[in-house]
Amino acid sequence: MAHIHEKIDFTASAYIVYKNTVLLRKHDKYGAWLDVGGHIEPDEDPNQAVLREVKEEVGLDVILAGKIRTFDNDSETELIPPRFLNRHRINTTHEHIDLVYFATSTTNIIRETDGREKSEEIRWFTKEELLDPKLQIWERVRYYALTALEEIAGK
């Protein structure tokens, strides 16, 4: 999606766990294994954004990990908080603040999407595969993916 601001945008991403695996996609621009996610649009909250991005990029319907507290107030909506939050540079003039969620899937079958988001490859990784130093997985991505497996699949 288009950038909302010229210097910084908010994004939402997910580490999706199915059984003892976590989903990563090989990013077409960076050639590295990354999580699934993208920009938060002006008309959506971060929970809506991450669910939409997952559906657009890998065709999955997922359930965000975490609990929502409910209060007796019709004018407020409680959201599932992100598991991690980071700020990272995209290029010399633009940055993202990423709200990082963990999610679960009831299937490991990736569905074809409408083609707006392209990845060289999408696959499910085990803990052992994530630890392979030959794979181009950024340190932050590896840590978040291993943490997702530990917290969700390790239960």
N, C-alpha and C positions, 0 to 999 in steps of 0.2 A: 504494500500500500504506500501511498505518498507520505512524505514526511510532513508532520504537522508544524514543526518549528525548524528553522534553518540551522540551529546550533545543537539542540538536544531534543530527543523524543523519548517517551515512555513506551516500553515494550513489555510483553508478557510471554513467558516460555514455559515449557513443561518437560519434565523427565517422566516418561510414561513407562510404567512397570507392568509386565505380563509374566506371571509366574516368577521365575528366577532370572528374568532378562529385562533390560532397559533399552528403549528405542532411541537410536541416534540417526541423523541423516548427514550425508556428506554434502556440505555446502558447496554450491556451484562456483561462487566467487572466491572462497577462501581455500577450498580443497581440504578442509578439515572436518572432522566429525563433530557435529553440534547437536544441540537439543532442537526441539520443534517450537517455533514461536514467531512473533512478529509485532508490528506496531499496534498500540491501543488506539482505536479510532475515537474521534470526539464524542460519538453518541453511545459509547459502551464503557462498562467498568472493566477492571482487569480480569475478573473471573469470566465474563462474557468474551473478552478478547482472546484469552488463552484457549477456551473451548472452540471458538471460531477458527483460530489459527491451526489448531490440531486437525480439525475437520477439513480445512482447506488444503493443508500440506500433506496429510497422510490418510485422510478419509476415515479417521477413527472417532467414535463417540467415547469419551473418557469420563471418569469420575475424579474430581479433584480430591486430593488427600487433605484432611483437616476437618474441623468442625465449625459449624456456624452457630453462634449464639443467637437466640431469638429474644426479642423484647416486645412488649406490647406498645408498639408505636408504628402506625401505618405510614408515616412520612419518612421512615428510615429503612434501609436495607443493609443488613450485616453481610459481609463478604468473607470468604475463606481467605486468610492471610497467606502471602507467599512464604515459602520455606526459606528462601534466600533473596537477597536484593543486592544488585551490583551496578556499578557505573563503568562503562567501557567505551573506548574510542573506536569509531568506525573508520574514520579517516582523519585528515589533519584539521578539519573544520566541524566535524559532527560527532556527537556522542549519543549513547543510549543509556537510560536507566532501566534496567531489566528486573521485573518482578518474576521470580523463579518459583514455579509450582511443581509439586509432585502429583502424579495422577496414576490411576490404574485403568487397565483395559480388560475387557472380558474376552478379547480375541487378539491373536497376533497376526491376523490377516490385514495387510495394508491394502487399502482400496484406491483405485485410480481417482485422481482429483480432476478438476476442470482445467488443469495445466497452468494455472497462474504461478504456482510455486514449483520450481524444478530442483531436483536433487540428483546428483550423480548416482547415488546409491542410498538406500534406506535399509537398515537392518537392526535386529535385536541382538544385544550383546550380553554375554554372561559376565560375571565378576572377573573370571580368569581372562577373558578376552579384553576387557577394559584395561587390565594391567599390562598388556602386551606393549612394550616400548616401541615396537616398529610401527604401530598405528599412529596416525597423526591426530591425536586427541589432546586438546589444550588442557593444561593442568586444572583449571577451574572446572571445565566440562567433566573431566575424569572424576574429580572430587565430588561434584554434585551427583553424577550418575552412580557412583559407588555408594554415596549416602542414601540415595533413593532406594537402591537395592537393599541396603542394610535395614532401613526403616520400614519399608513396605514388604519386600519379599522375605525379610528375616523374621517376620512375625509368626 
